[in-house]
Amino acid sequence: MNYVGRFAPSPSGPLHAGSLATALASWLDARAQGGRWLLRIEDVDTPRTVPGAAQVIMGQLQALGLLWDGDIIWQSRRGDAYQAAFDSLAAQGLIYGCGCTRREIADSALRGQTAPGADGERPYPGTCRHGLPEGRQARAWRLRVPDGVERFEDRWLGPQEQDVAQAVGDFALRRADGLWAYQLAVVVDDAAQGVTDVVRGADLLSSTARQRVLGRLLGLPDLRYMHVPLILDPASGLKLSKQNGAPPIDTGAPLQALEAAWSALGFTPLSADGIAPFLSEATSRWAARFPR
């Protein structure tokens, strides 16, 4: 199987140190395995999209020598593909309308109807699974999650498992605002791009089991996963993110930015005098740590 990896930033702002570490890990894993590295702009959540941010991200990647292969996919242009997947699931009786508001779901958690998952996520309690309450109309559309434990081997973190029905519940595929949900878009796009390996931040680990379940229901092949460590803000202890005001990476000092990302991934410093030598040596070291 030929390796195909991808980097899929959300264009809500420029890359920061945390997103660069993920981009570098993804790029190195693809190059170390002689594979392709694709770029996807995850702008399905249009209210969070910042005009011009995608172009800034592309410029940052190019300045750092992290060049992608092939054409870029934009999620905002792929509604027909998401609809086709949705229709396939609906034809199997796996979709139902949900009339619950966010407040009602939160209130059910406060009443102790559901227990929080490992990351604090509250599973959907199944209120509308057997039909909408009288007088309600569907707001969102949810997947009927099958029972069972989903197990997979994470290439960084080792064996993982999650009972998606218990930990997450029936998750939304189309949101109350009419937008396609991240979970559906990611699964459909990975398949469309022929992705074999996903390298991303550990904050998305909790999404992996449900994405594997969804992919299987759509008849798609399983992928390999690697979730790399997050970079935390030393002051707050929170992960670096655009929402938390993380500063953009300095492309005026690209080698220093790459070295910082490399160190954040837990590797010993490299002695390189330029971007190309750095990436070459980093690829060799990555291949030695994560052989095919």
N, C-alpha and C positions, 0 to 999 in steps of 0.2 A: 504494500500500500504506500503510495507516494504521500509524503507529508505535506499538509496544507495547514498553515496557522493563520491567525488574524489578530489585528488590534482594532478594537471597536470603541473609540472614545465617544462620549456624549459632548456635543458642541455647546456646552453651557459656560464655557470659558476656556482660556489657554491651558496647556499642559503645565502641571506643577511637579514638584519632586516626586510625589507619590505616583502620579500617572506615568511619569518618565520611567520609574523603576519597572512598572508593569510592561510598558512598551519595550524597554530594553530586554527584559526577560523573554517576552514573546518573540522578538526579532532574533535573539541569540538562539533560542530553541529551534526556530525554523532553519536558520543558517547552519547550525551545528548538525542538523539532520539532512542537509542538502535539499531542503524543501522550499516551498513558496510562502511568502508572507504578504497577506492581503490587508487592505485597509477598508474598514466599514465605518461610516458616520452614523451613529445611532441617534438620529434626530426624530424618532417616532413620537417622543414626548415634546410636541411643538411648543407648549407654553414655557418650557425650560430652555429652549434653544435661543442662543444669543447670536444675532446677525453678525456674520463675519468670523465667528469663532472657529468654524471648521477650517477656513482658509488659514487662520493663525496657526492652528494645530498642524496642518500640513506643512507650513513653512518651518515650524519648529522641528518637526521630524526630519525634514530635508537638511536643515542646518546641522543636525546631529549625525547625519549620515545614515539614518534609519529609513532607507528607501524601500518602498513597497513594490509589489509586483501586480501587474494587471490594472484593471479599471477599479475605481472606487464605487462601492455600493452606498446609496443613501436610503435609509429606511423610510423617509418621508415620501419616497416615490414608489413604494412597494405594497401599497394597499391591496392591489388585486391579488398578490401572492398570499397575503395574510387572510384575505376573504376566502380564497380557495381552500386553505388549510382549515379554517373555521367551518366551512361548509362540509368538508370531509368528516370532521368530528361530529358535527350536528347530524349528519346522515347515519352515524353509528349510535345516535342517542346519547352522546357524551356531553352535550351542552344544555344548560338550562338558564333561564332568566332569573335574576336576583333583584328583589326590590328593596334590599336593606341599604340604609345609609351608613356612612362611616361611623356616625355617632351610635347607631344601634348596635353595630358590631363591637364597638368599644365598650358599650354598656353591658353587653353579654359577657365580655371578658371580666368586667368589674364585678358582675354577679357570680363569677366563678364557674361559668358554664364551660370555659376553655382554659387550659393551662398554657402559659407562655412557653415558646420553644427556647432552645439554647441561646439564641441571639435576641430574645425578648419578643419575637414575633408572635402574635396571637392568631391561632388558626381560625378559619371561618367555621362557625358552629353548625352550618348546614341548615339554616332556618328555611331557606326556599328550595331545598333539594327535592322535595316531593310536591312542589307546587307553590305558586305565589299566594301569600295570604290574601284574603278577600279585600277587594278594593285597591290592591297594589298593582303597579305596572313594573315591568322589568327595567332596571336601571343599568345594571351590568350583566355580563354573560359569563358564566363559570363552567369550568371543566369538572365533570364527575370523576374525581380521583379514585382509582381502584385501591383496594386494600393491599397491604403487603409492604415489606421493607425493601427499599432500594439500596443496593450495595455497589460500591465502585472503589477502585484503587486510585487515589490521588498521587501523582508522581512526585509531589513535594511532601505532602502531609501523611501519606500512607492510607491504610484502609479506612473507608468512610461508610456510614450507613444512615438512613433516615426513613422513618415511616411517614411518608408524605401525607397520607390521609389524616394521621394523628397530629403531626407537627405543623402542617400547613392548612390542611383541609382543601376544599374545592376552591381553587384559585381562579382569579378573573383572567379571561382572555381578551375581553373587550370591556373597557372601562365605562363608568357612568357618563363621562364627558364625550363618549363616542370614539375615543382614541384606542388604537390597538395596544394591548398590554405588552410590556417589555418581554415577558416570558415567551409569548407566542412569537413575537418578531425575531428574537434571537434564535430560537430553534429553527424556524423556517429559513432564516438567512444563512445560518451555518450550513444547512443542507444544500441550499442553492449555490453557495460558494464552494462546495466540496470540502469543507473544513474537516480535518481529521483530528486536530489537536487544539485544545483551548488552553491558553496560558493567561491567567488573569489574577486580580487581587483576591486575597482571602476573604474580603467582605462579600464576595459573591458565592462563597462556598455553599451557603444555605440555599441558593437557587439551583444548584446542580442536580440534586435528586429529582426535583419537580421537572426540570428541563429534560432529564433522561426519560422520565415517565411520559411526558408529553411527546417526545420524539418517537418513542416506541409505539404509542397510540397512532401516530401518523405514519408508521411503517418506515421510519428513518433509521439509518445505522447509528450505533453507539459511537461516541467520541471518547478520546482520552483527555484527561483534565490534569492541570497543574495549577494550584493556587498559591501564589507567592506572598510573602509577608507584606503587611501594610507598613507604611512609614507613618509614625505618630508625631504629632506636635509635642515637643518636649514640655511646653508650658501647660497645655490643657490635657494631654494624654489622649486626645481624640485623633482619629486618622486625618492626615492631610487631605483636604478636599476643597473644591471650589466654594462650596457652601460655607465652609469655615474660614474662608478668606486666605487660603494658601497662595503665596505669591507665585507668579509664573516663573518658569525656568529662564535662566539668562542665556540666551543663544549667542550672546556676545562672547561667552566663555564656554564653548560647547564641550571641550575636553574635560573641564572641571565638573560640568553637569553630569557627563557620562560616568566619571570616576565616582561621584557621590552616589549615583544610582547603583553602580556596581557594588560599592561598599555596603549600601543599604540592603542589598540582596544577600549579604553575608560572605562575600568573597574578599580575599586579601587584595590589597592595592596592586595595580599593574604599573610597570614602568614603560610608558608609551609617550612619544613626543608628538603625536597627532591623532586625529580621529581614526583614520584608516588602520594604523598599527594597533591602536587600542581595540577596535572592533575585531581585528584579526586574532589578537591574543585572547581576548575575552571569549570569542567563539570556540577556540581550541580548549580553553579551560572549561567552558560550559559542556562541551562534548565529552570531556573526560569525566565530569561529574554526573552527567545524564546521558549515558551511552544509548544507542539505539536498542 
